[in-house]
Amino acid sequence: MTETRIRTRENGPLLITGPVTLVDHLGQKFDVAGTENIALCRCGSSKKRPFCDGTHKLTGFQAAELAASPSPQ
């Protein structure tokens, strides 16, 4: 089975690669069939929420979270 991966994009969306089912707060599925990559909005300004439409580039959205580095052993 293919792994699902969620990546943060610097100053951009969450990029989901792999099989996923996306549902709204009522449990209704979004149609993402046949899509290998899904970009989800983090800035809150997209006109296509929950999907990213690139508006973050116009709003100056800033997000550059990094995962914690492994502790030396």
C-alpha positions as CSV (number, residue, x, y, z in Angstrom):
1,M,0.0,0.0,0.0
2,T,1.2,3.5,-0.8
3,E,2.2,5.7,2.1
4,T,0.3,8.9,2.6
5,R,2.6,11.9,3.3
6,I,1.7,15.3,4.6
7,R,4.3,18.0,4.0
8,T,4.3,21.6,5.2
9,R,5.3,24.1,2.5
10,E,7.3,27.1,3.7
11,N,4.8,30.0,3.7
12,G,2.3,27.8,1.9
13,P,-0.2,25.0,2.0
14,L,-0.1,21.5,3.5
15,L,0.7,19.2,0.6
16,I,-0.8,15.7,0.9
17,T,0.6,12.9,-1.3
18,G,-0.9,9.5,-1.4
19,P,-4.3,8.0,-0.8
20,V,-6.6,10.1,1.4
21,T,-10.3,10.6,2.1
22,L,-11.2,14.2,2.9
23,V,-14.5,14.8,4.7
24,D,-16.2,18.0,6.0
25,H,-17.6,18.6,9.5
26,L,-20.8,16.8,8.5
27,G,-18.9,13.7,7.2
28,Q,-19.5,14.4,3.6
29,K,-16.6,13.5,1.3
30,F,-14.8,16.0,-0.9
31,D,-14.3,14.7,-4.4
32,V,-10.5,14.1,-4.6
33,A,-10.7,10.9,-6.7
34,G,-7.8,10.5,-9.1
35,T,-5.8,13.2,-7.4
36,E,-2.3,12.3,-6.4
37,N,-1.5,15.6,-4.6
38,I,-3.8,17.8,-2.6
39,A,-2.8,21.2,-1.3
40,L,-4.8,22.3,1.8
41,C,-5.0,26.0,2.7
42,R,-3.2,27.1,5.9
43,C,-3.6,30.9,5.4
44,G,-7.4,31.0,5.6
45,S,-7.7,33.3,2.6
46,S,-8.3,30.8,-0.2
47,K,-11.5,31.1,-2.1
48,K,-11.5,27.3,-2.6
49,R,-11.1,26.2,1.1
50,P,-10.2,23.8,2.3
51,F,-8.0,23.7,-0.8
52,C,-5.2,26.1,-1.6
53,D,-5.6,28.5,-4.5
54,G,-2.3,30.3,-4.1
55,T,-3.8,33.4,-2.3
56,H,-1.1,33.0,0.5
57,K,1.4,34.5,-2.0
58,L,-0.7,37.7,-2.1
59,T,-1.5,38.0,1.6
60,G,2.1,37.7,3.0
61,F,1.3,34.5,4.9
62,Q,4.2,33.4,7.0
63,A,4.7,29.8,8.3
64,A,8.0,28.0,8.3
65,E,7.6,25.4,11.0
66,L,10.3,22.8,11.2
67,A,10.3,19.4,12.8
68,A,12.4,19.0,15.9
69,S,15.9,17.7,15.1
70,P,16.7,14.3,16.5
71,S,18.4,14.3,19.9
72,P,22.0,13.1,19.8
73,Q,22.4,9.8,21.6
